């Protein structure tokens, strides 16, 4: 229903803000954290919600929950930091480790995929990661 959609949008918004704060606080390089890849800034990381299936009223659960999936796309180019050139793949993998720390350790989601993705512009190295989790519709947090 409408309330459930609002609830899950609120969860995504909260997750996005926490993710952005985490990346900004822990990254040694400036990274754009976005909801869609609509800038020419690099490196950037895009967090989107991909699945949101209500699996409510299971016989085994006393409460309904939603299965949520998030996709994270990392876009990196070669980057010079303090006079040292870093290859786009190294930059992307560095960001990938930050994402993993946040999604797996801070939030407790399960990684289902992490792999390089083809990109039209071959000066950009791209990694796509996917995570799944359950959110209790009553408590609004991950379990």
C-alpha positions as CSV (number, residue, x, y, z in Angstrom):
1,X,0.0,0.0,0.0
2,X,0.9,3.7,0.0
3,X,2.1,3.7,3.5
4,X,4.5,0.9,2.8
5,X,5.9,2.6,-0.2
6,X,6.4,5.8,1.8
7,X,8.1,3.8,4.5
8,X,10.5,2.2,2.1
9,X,11.3,5.5,0.4
10,X,12.1,6.8,3.9
11,X,14.4,3.9,4.5
12,X,16.2,4.5,1.2
13,X,16.5,8.2,1.9
14,X,17.9,7.5,5.3
15,X,20.3,4.9,3.9
16,X,21.4,7.3,1.2
17,X,22.2,10.1,3.7
18,X,24.1,7.7,6.0
19,X,26.0,6.3,3.1
20,X,26.9,9.8,1.9
21,X,28.1,10.8,5.4
22,X,30.1,7.6,5.8
23,X,31.9,8.0,2.4
24,X,32.6,11.7,3.1
25,X,34.0,10.9,6.6
26,X,36.1,7.9,5.6
27,X,37.4,8.6,2.1
28,X,40.8,10.0,1.5
29,X,39.7,11.3,-1.9
30,X,36.6,13.5,-2.7
31,X,33.8,11.2,-4.0
32,X,30.5,12.4,-5.4
33,X,27.7,10.3,-3.8
34,X,24.6,10.4,-6.0
35,X,21.1,8.9,-6.6
36,X,21.7,8.9,-10.3
37,X,24.8,9.2,-12.5
38,X,23.9,12.7,-13.8
39,X,27.2,14.6,-13.3
40,X,30.5,14.6,-15.2
41,X,32.4,14.5,-11.8
42,X,34.6,11.6,-11.1
43,X,35.0,9.5,-9.1
44,X,31.3,9.0,-8.2
45,X,29.2,6.4,-6.6
46,X,25.5,6.0,-7.3
47,X,23.2,4.2,-4.8
48,X,19.8,3.1,-6.2
49,X,17.1,0.9,-4.8
50,X,16.4,-2.0,-7.2
51,X,13.9,-4.4,-5.6
52,X,11.3,-3.9,-3.0
53,X,9.1,-6.9,-2.6
54,X,6.7,-7.0,0.3
55,X,6.9,-10.6,1.6
56,X,4.2,-9.9,4.2
57,X,2.3,-12.3,6.5
58,X,4.5,-15.3,6.0
59,X,3.2,-18.2,8.1
60,X,6.6,-18.2,9.9
61,X,6.8,-14.6,10.7
62,X,4.6,-12.7,13.0
63,X,5.2,-9.5,11.1
64,X,5.5,-8.4,7.5
65,X,8.8,-7.4,6.0
66,X,10.1,-6.1,2.7
67,X,13.0,-7.6,0.8
68,X,15.1,-4.7,-0.4
69,X,17.9,-4.6,-2.9
70,X,20.4,-1.9,-3.6
71,X,22.7,-1.4,-6.5
72,X,25.8,0.7,-6.2
73,X,27.6,1.8,-9.3
74,X,31.2,3.1,-8.9
75,X,32.6,5.3,-11.8
76,X,36.3,6.1,-11.7
77,X,38.9,7.8,-13.9
78,X,42.6,8.0,-13.5
79,X,43.2,10.3,-10.5
80,X,46.2,12.3,-9.4
81,X,46.4,12.6,-5.6
82,X,49.3,14.5,-4.0
83,X,51.3,14.3,-7.3
84,X,50.8,10.5,-7.5
85,X,48.8,9.1,-10.4
86,X,46.2,6.4,-9.5
87,X,44.8,4.1,-12.1
88,X,41.0,4.2,-12.6
89,X,40.8,0.5,-11.5
90,X,42.7,1.3,-8.3
91,X,40.4,4.2,-7.6
92,X,37.3,2.1,-8.2
93,X,38.6,-0.7,-6.0
94,X,39.3,1.7,-3.2
95,X,35.8,3.0,-3.3
96,X,34.5,-0.6,-3.5
97,X,36.2,-1.3,-0.2
98,X,34.5,1.8,1.4
99,X,31.1,0.7,0.1
100,X,31.7,-2.9,1.4
101,X,32.6,-1.6,4.9
102,X,29.5,0.5,5.0
103,X,26.9,-1.9,3.5
104,X,28.3,-5.0,5.2
105,X,29.7,-3.9,8.5
106,X,27.8,-0.7,9.3
107,X,24.4,-1.8,7.9
108,X,24.6,-5.6,7.8
109,X,23.4,-6.2,4.3
110,X,24.4,-9.2,2.2
111,X,26.5,-8.7,-0.9
112,X,25.1,-10.6,-3.8
113,X,27.3,-9.2,-6.6
114,X,30.4,-7.1,-7.2
115,X,31.9,-7.0,-10.6
116,X,33.3,-4.7,-13.3
117,X,30.6,-3.4,-15.7
118,X,31.2,-2.4,-19.3
119,X,31.1,1.3,-19.8
120,X,30.7,3.1,-23.1
121,X,33.6,5.5,-22.2
122,X,36.6,3.3,-21.8
123,X,38.5,5.9,-19.8
124,X,36.0,5.2,-17.0
125,X,36.4,2.1,-14.9
126,X,33.0,1.0,-13.5
127,X,32.2,-1.5,-10.7
128,X,28.6,-2.6,-10.0
129,X,27.7,-4.0,-6.6
130,X,24.4,-5.4,-5.3
131,X,23.2,-5.9,-1.8
132,X,20.0,-7.5,-0.4
133,X,18.4,-7.2,3.0
134,X,15.1,-7.4,4.9
135,X,13.5,-4.5,6.5
136,X,10.8,-4.9,9.1
137,X,7.9,-2.8,8.0
138,X,7.1,-2.2,11.6
139,X,10.5,-1.2,12.9
140,X,12.0,0.3,9.8
141,X,15.4,-1.1,10.3
142,X,17.5,-3.9,8.8
143,X,17.7,-7.3,10.3
